[in-house]
């Protein structure tokens, strides 16, 4: 046994003892299966609305550019890069504020309010007058609304995952939480299909004139349905148990940032999801833009690019629950490690297929990448939620994951565009996937297995 193995074993024993103490300190009443299913739906619908926005924004940015910026390709590229980046820069602010509120007063009411904020800011984008009417105020309004979306998304991700995780039984926690991830990919898929249908049926002229607004305005009924479902649920049993015994953290941020144990976990929360950046934002959100702009309109029109993306989204949505079930049986670490290794191994050859410009080969490449990434997408948020006790879970998880998203995800479209320009290589995204997969794999060495263990209380 190596020195690191002995240290890891000692650490695991210490953490296990700590978890046993924490779990025994608070009596948690297990909810009925029907309630758990409702909580899962409530969590997934928030993820759906959040990622529906990111999906349609990335797909319809060309039409937004003509309306908001008054120009085509240059305006589209600017809005793609700046629009994504500002929303991610706003995430840590949402994480800190929402995390503090969520750990102080509970998850349920805050998550309902966040859903209203996300859907309202998304719908408001569809109401922005053109630059011909209000001039420079149009792009300013768009940036401000993207900031609001980023703020609310910063509080939504960790909150929804914590909410479902604190409802789910220990032996099925990953499976129940995985449907939040499924919701995000289904949202991207529906956004892709809806955009493709509108472009096909109405044509570019109608899309540029008014039809691009329709997908954004649909966020209103989606948000209302999600708000209704979330408001009807009770607070999570784990947080309610803390409240009944008067052990809710007085200052969860100070507790999270003032504890060496929590700080180590926050650092891991930054680097462990590194693969999320290329996984979500390059393979799915940025992919249509990459296919259209980097490989050329002659190879991939927007419709062809949307088709390639939609096929891969179907593949990953089907694989995620299977990977989550596997994680609940064999453990989180083997599934995460297998996914990282698979992504590192297949990224280069699959992007070689994608860059041929042939739609059937591009579909094969993106589907293989989606299947390889599905293990990471299914498991990563469960691991992050299980790393923190209930007293600081929302705060600490939010802070770490938001910083990770800025570093590895939010800047991805801008960085990829500039690197492709400067290097002349269309395979830059493949190298990004390989590097981040290795970062995730190395970080995994410092993570202990949490499969089937009760959530720590404090």
N, C-alpha and C positions, 0 to 999 in steps of 0.2 A: 504493500500500500504506500502511495506517495505521500509527501508531506501535505500537499494540497488536499488529498483525499481524506487524510486524518483530520485536517482542519475543517473540511466540509462536513464530515461525520459529526464532529464535536458541535459545530454550529447547528446542524440539523437537530441534534438531541436537545440543545438549549432551546431552539425555536419550538420544537415539539412540546417540550415541557411548558414553555410560555403559552402556547396555544391551548394546551389542556387546561391551564389555570384560567385563561381568559374565557374559554368556552363554558367552564363550570361556574364562572362568576355571575353569569347572567342566564336566567331561565328563559329560553326562547320557545314559544308555542309554535309548533309546526302547522302551517296553513293547509287547508284542504287542497287537493289536486286542482279542483276547478278554479280556486283563487290563484294558484300558481300559474295556470294557463292564462287567466285574465291579466295577471301582472306581466307575463311574457308578451302578450299582445300589446299592452300599454307601452312597454319598453320598445318593442319593434316598430311601432307606428311613429314614434318620435325619430328614430333612426331613418325611417322611410322618408319623412318630410325633409329632414336635414340633407340626406343624400340625393333626394329628388331635386333639390335646389342646385347642388353642385353638378349634377348630371345635366340639367337643362341649361345651366349657365355656360358650361363648357361646350355644349353642342350648338347653342344658338348665339354664341358670342359674335359670329360674323354678322348676323342681322342686328344685334345690339350696336355693333360698331358703326353701321351705316346710320342708325337712328341717333345714337348718343354722341358719336364722335364726328359724324358726317363724312366718314371715309371708310374704305373697305379693308384691304389686307393689313395695312399699317395700324389702323385703329383696332382691328380684330386682335392683332398680336399684342398691342398695348393693353387692351381690356382683359385679355386672357391672363397675361403675366401679372399685371397690377391688381386685377380683380381677385385672383386667387391669393396673391401674397398678402394684401391688406386684411383679408378675412382671417388668415392664419395668424397674422401679427396680433389681431384682436383677441385671439383665443385665450392666451394666458390671463388676460384681464377678466374674461368671463370665468375662467377656471378658478382664479383666486376668490372672486366675489361670490360666485355661485357655490363653490366648494365650501366656503365658510358658512354661508346661509344653510346649505344642505346638511352640514354636520351639526349645526346649531338647532335648527327648527324642524328638520326632517326632509325627506326626499319628495314626497308626493305633491305637495302644493307648488313647490318650486318647479318641478318637472312639467306640471300643467301650465304654469306661466311661461316657461321657456318655449313650449310648443307654440303658444300664441305668438311669442316674439319672432320665432323662426318663420312661421307661416305668414305673419303680417309683413315682415321685411321682404320676404320673397315675392309676395303679391304686389307690394309697393313698387318693385322693380318694373313690373308690367304696366305701371301707371305713370312712369316717368315721361314727361313730354320730350319731344325731339329737340336736338340742339338748334334746329331752325326756329323753334318757338322760344326757348329759354336760354339759348347760348351755352356758355361754359357751365352754367348751373346744372345742366344735364349730367355730364360726367362726374361732377362733384356730388350730386345726389346719389349716383350709382355707387361711388366709393363709400359714402356714408352708410348706405344700406348694406353693402358688403361687410362693413365694420360691425354693424348690428348683427348680421348673420353669423359672423365669426365669434362675436361675444357670446351669443346664445349657444352656438355649437360647442364652444369651450366648456360650458356648463352641462350640456346635454349628454355628451358621450359617457363620461364617467358616472354621471347621475343615473342614466338609464341602465348602465351595466350594474352599478351598485344596487339599484332598485330591484332588478330581476334576480341578481345573485343572492340578495338577502331574503328573497322569497323562496328560491329553489332549494330542493333537498340536496344534501351533500353529495349523494351518489349520482345525481343527474344534473348537477349545477352547470357543467359545461354545455350539455345538450340544450337546456332551457335558455341559457344565455346566447347560444349560437344563433338563435332566430333574430336577434338584434342585428347581427352581421348580415344574415340573409336579407333582412329588410333593407339594408343599405344597398345591396347589389340588385335586388328587385326594383328598388327605386331608380337606380341608374338605368336598368333595362327598360322600365316603363318610360322613363324620360327619353331614351333612345328611340323606342318604337313610336312614341307620340310625335317626336320631332320628325322622324322619317315619314310618318303618315301625313303630317301637315305639309311638309316639303313636296311630297309626291302629289297630293290631292290639290293643293292650292298654288304651288309654284313659287319661284323666288320673288316675284313682284309682290304678291300678296303677303308673303312672309316678311319682306322688308317693310311693307307699308303698315301692317297691323297684326298679322297672325302670330308673329313671334311672341306677342304679349300673352296669348292664350295659356300656354303651359305655366307661366308664372302666376297668373290669376287663379289657376286651379289649386294653388296652395291654400286658398281660403277654405274650401270645403274639407280638404284633407286635414288641415289644422283643427277645424271644428270637431271632426270625428275623433281625432286623437285626444283633444282636450276633454271631450265628453267621457271617453273611456278612462282617462287618468283621474279625473275628478271623482269617479265613482269607486275608486279603490281606497283601501285603508293604508295607513303607513306601514312600512315593512316591519315584520315581526322582530327583526334584530334591532332596529332603531327604537321601536316601541318598548322593547325590553330595557334598553338603556334609559329611556325616559321614565319608565315606571320606577326604576331603582335610583333615579336622580344621578346617573353617572354620565350624562351627556357632557362632552368636552366644553368647557367654558370658552376657550379660545383654541379651536382646532388647528388654525394656522400656526400658532405659536407651538402647540404640541407636536405638530407634524415636522416643522422646521427646526425645533429645538431638541429633537431626539436623534442621536446618532443612528439608531436602528431604522427610524423612518427615513432619515436622509439617505442612507445607503439604498433603501428600497426605492426612493424617488429617483436616484441616479440610475438604478437599473430600469426604472420605468421610462427613462429617456432613451436608453440605448437598446434595450431588449426589443422594442417594436421598430427598430431601424428599417426592417424589410417592409414595413407598412407603407413607406413613402413610394417606392417603385411599385409595390403591389397594388395599392389603391389608385394613386394619382397618375402613374405612368401607364399601367396596363389597362385602366378602365376610364378614368376621367379625361386624361390627356391623350389617350390613344387615337380618337377620331381626328383631333387636331394634328397629331404627329403623322398619321397616315396621309392626310390631305395636304399639309404644308411641306413636310419633309420629303415625302415620296412623290409628291406632285399630283395635281388635279387629273392629269391624264391616266395615272394609275388608280387613284382612289378619289372618286367624287365623294361628297359628304354622305350620300346614301350608301355607297359601298363601304365607306369607313364605319358608318353606323351599324351596318349588317355584321361586319367583322366583330365589332365590340359587343353587339347583342348576343352573338353565338357564345362568346367567352363568358358573358354574364350568366347565361343559362347554365353553363357548365359549372361555374363556381357556386351558384345558388344551390345546385343539386348536391355538390360535394361537401359543403360546409357542415350540414347536420351529421353526415356520415363520419367526418373527421372528429366532430365533437363527441359522438358516441364512442369512437375509438379512444379518445382522450379520457373519457370517464371510465374506461376499462383498463387501459394499459398505462395511463399517466399523461400529464401535460408535456413533460420534457421530451419524451421520444417523438411525439407528434410534431412539436415545434422544431426539433432538431432535423427530423426527416424532411420537413417542408423547406427549411433553410438550405439543406444539402441539395435537395431537388432543384430549388431555384438557382443555386450557384452552378449546377451541372447543366441545366437546360436553357438558361437565358441566352447564351451566345448562339447556339445552333437554332433556337426558335426565332430569334430576331433576324438571323440570316434568312429564314423562310419568309418572315414578314416583309423584309426589304426587297424581295424579288419583285414585288408589285403585282403578284398574281393573287387574286382574292381567295382561291381555295387553299393555297399554301399559307396565306396570312391567317385564315380561319384555323388551320391546324396549329400554327405557331401560338396563337393567342389562347386556344383551348388548352394546349399542353401547359402553358404558363399558368393559366387559371387553376388547373388541377394541382399543379405543384404548389401554388400559393395558398390553396384552400386550407391546408393544415394550419398555416400561420393565422389566416383570417378567422378560423373557427376557434382557436385556442387562446390567442394572445390576450384578449380582454379578460378572460376568466382568470388567467394567471395574475394579471395586474390587480384585479379586484381582490384576489385571495392573498396578495402580499401585504395588505394593510388591515388593521382592525377597524371595527365599525365606527369607533369614535372619530377617526381621521380619514376614513376610506375615501369619501367624496373629495375632500380637499387635496390630500396627497396624490391620489390617483390622477385628479384633474391637472394638477400643476405639472407633474412629470410627463404625462402623455401629451399635453399641449405643447410643451417645449420640444418633445420628440417630433411632433407633427410639423412645427415650424422648421426644424433643422432638416428633417428628412423628407417632408411631404409638401409643405406650402410653397417652398421655393422651387420645387421640381420642374414645373413647366418653364419658368424663367431660366433656370440653370441649364436644362436640357436644350432649350432653343439656342442659347448662346454657345454652348459647347458644340452642338451640331454645326453651327455657323463657323466657329473658329477652327474646328478640326476637319470639317468636311466629311465626317463619318456619321452614317445613319445608325451605327450600332452603339452609340453613347448610352442609350437607355439600358442595353444589355449589361454594360460594365457597371452602371449604377446599381442594377439588381444584384450583381455578383458581390460588389463591395458591401452593400447593406446586408446581404444574406450572411456574409462572414462576420459582420459586426453583431448581428443577432445570435449567431452560433457561439461566438466567444462570450457574449453576455450570459448565455444560457448556462455556462459553467458555474456561475455565481448564484443561480436560482435553485431553490430547493423544491422538491416535488410536493404538490399540494392536493393531488387527486384524493377525493373522498374525505378530506379532513374538514372538520367544522370551522366556520369562519371565526376568527378571533374577535373578541369584543373590545379589548383595549390593550 
